Amino acid sequence: MTRPEWWLTPVANDVLALCEHLAARPSNSNPDHIDDFIAPSGDDDLKRLIAIAEDQHFVRTEPKWADGGHSHDPVLITPSGLRHVETVHEHRDRRKERNWAGRQGLLLWAYDHAYDNPDLPINSPGRFLEADPPYNFWGHEFTENNVREATDYLIEAGLLELYGARLASGEPQNIQITRAGKDCVEQYAGSPIAYLNRSAAPPTPGNTQNFYGRFTGQNAQGQKISQTQNTGISAESLTTIFDGLRALLSQVDDPDDREDLTIAVADLERAARQDGPNLAEVVQRAGMVQRLATRVVGAELGATVGAATSGVLDVLGNIG
C-alpha cells in the first residue's frame, strides 16, 4: 500500500529530525560535527544518515572542515533543508489537516486488519496508536482524541461500522471496515475526502462542470478565472484545466515557490495523462498541488486550485 505523504518512514523521520537539529543550532550557517544528535529510530549510523540527507539536498558536507576525531564530515543545512523543516512544521500546526490524516490512517489500518483477519472485528479503535509500523503525522504521534474523532467520523461516513454495542461511555468498542471503506482504500488511497467528493457518472456525455475562484498574486489582484470541463472529451478537458493552472503559476512571485508548484503540477499532469492512470496516485499528487498552493498564497487560492484538481479527478472518473 502506498504510504501517505504525512506518514513518514523511520528513515524519513530521522532525516527530518536531523534537519530540525541543524536548524535549531545557535549558528546554522557554519558546518559542524553533530555527535550530539540522536536519531528517533535509534539508528546510530550517523554517517549513513547524513549521506541520505545529502542525497535529498537537505544538508551539505564540508570535508575540508573535518578532523581525525570523527567518523563523519561536518555538515551544514541547506536552504532546501530549512524549507523542509518549515513546511513540516506548518503541516503539524494545521488541526484540520491532522484530523484528515487521522481518519485516513485509521481507515488504512482497519483495511490491513480486515485483510489479515477477515472474520475478526477490531477490538478497540485505540489499538491504532500501537500499530506496527507506527503511524505518525509528519513525525508526531496521533493522540487518543485523534482516534476518537476519526472513528466517529468514519462511522458516520459509512466507511467503518460498529460491531456490537458501544461502551457505557458511548465510545465504539468493536469496529470493522465496510465495503465502501475498502473501495475508498483501493481506489482513493484511503482518503475519505477524495472518496466522499467523488463524482457520480454524468447523465449525459455533455455534462458541463465549472471551477471558479479568485487569484491573489500581485499580477492578478481581483482577477477571477473560470474553466469549463466537458466530461465527454476528457483529453481536451485536461488540457483546459492544466493550461489554467499553469497560467496561475506564472503569477506566483517567489521563484522558489513557483518552481515547487510547477514541478507538483507537472507531476500531477504526468500521472493524469498516463494510459490507464492510477487514480490513487493522481489523488495523492492533486493533494500535493493544493497543499502547496495553500501554503504559498493562502487558503482562498488553495480552494480555487482544489476545485481545479477536483476537475482532473472528475475527468478521470468519467473515462471509459
Secondary structure, 3 states (H helix, E strand, C coil): CCCCCCCCCHHHHHHHHHHHHHHCCCCCCCCECCCCCCCCCCCCCHHHHHHHHHHCCCEEECHHHCCCCCCCCCEEECHHHHHHHHHHHHHHCCHHHHHHHHHHHHHHHHHHHHHHCCCCCEECHHHHHHCCCCCCECCECCCHHHHHHHHHHHHHCCCEEECCCCCCCCCCCEEEECHHHHHHHHHHCCCHHHHHCCCCCCCCCCCEEEEEEECCCHHHCCCEEEEEEECCCHHHHHHHHHHHHHHHHCCCCCHHHHHHHHHHHHHHHHHHCCCCCCHHHHHHHHHHHHHHHHHHHCHHHHHHHHHHHHHHHHHHHCCC
